[in-house]
Amino acid sequence: MAKGFVMLAVSFLVAAVRYFRRLHLYSGHKLKWWIGYLQRKFKRNLSVEAEVDLLSYCAREWKGETPRTKLMRKAYEELFWRHHIKCVRQVKRDNYDALRSVLFQIFSQGISFPSWMKEKDIVKLPEKLLFSQGCNWIQQYSFGPEKYTGSNVFGKLRKCVELLKTQWTEFNGIRDYHKRGSMCNTLFSDAILEYKLYEALKFIMLYQVTEVYEQMKTKKVIPSLFRLLFSRETSSDPLSFMMNHLNSVGDTCGLEQIDMFILGYSLEVKIKVFRLFKFNSRDFEVCYPEEPLRDWPEISLLTENDRHYHIPVF
């Protein structure tokens, strides 16, 4: 009887151990699943990611021994050793990423308004184009993938420009670099607000094109980049520029090189771009605009293909 009792106790103990082992494995699996779910649920969808080591990023993205891969690795090494760029911030790949890369740096660096914006209330610019300059065609403005046009264009543009003014004023008034960085992380994880800011930048570009076009009609001297813009059949005036180029930005395409010139001119910043696919050529490092009119602040971008941009960190 004693032997039978011992055997029964051992059998019960073994069964209990097996049960608790299975329960532990099951609980561990479910816990791991819930942790992953909660991380995905509450993770900020940052459109500008945190800094990563430049050469580590290059090694991860450009493996193999093809001629293009070797060229890109040499270009990244050039950035690291000669230009002292140590890290890179990856930017979300879409048709707003050039605008995103520029605006993120303006806000994170606390760069002030362009001089012309300090003299005008930019919130009133949409109405100014319509009532002062008779630009009825502005109703055909398209908001990127939304493709919205109609009588309410002015109201939507006004809200976008007002948001840009408010956010820019707030960032410019903060002197603490780390606080600006934290605020950028919050702002650039809100897709709806971002979208409005980029549409405001597009409109600012259109406004500047319209202003310079009016100057050209009165025989005033205009910057060479605008002479190039108006010499193209697809952008011979502000309307054709908007319809053939600007309306597509954010939807089917990003900014072209000449658009980058206009963006830099409009915001009064010198945009330096390292074009890695042009390594070992005179076009490896370019500036938009090439000859800033004043001592404008400088921001830097890098691109591997002239379509998508990332932010270098020195």
Secondary structure, 3 states (H helix, E strand, C coil): CHHHHHHHHHHHHHHHHHHHHHHHHHHHHHHHHHHHHHHHHHCCCCCEEEEEEHHHHHHHHCCCCCHHHHHHHHHHHHHHHCCCCCEEEEECCCCCHHHHHHHHHHHHHCCCCCHHHHHCCHHHHHHHHHHCCCCHHHHHCCCHHHCCCCCCHHHHHHHHHHHHHHHHHHHHCCCCHHHHHHHHHHHCCCHHHHHHHHHHHHHHHHHHHHHHHHHHHCCCCCCHHHHHHHHCHHHCCHHHHHHHCHHHECCCECCCHHHHHHHHHHHCCEEEEEEHHHCCCCCCEEEECCCCCCCCCEEEEEECCCCCEEEEEC
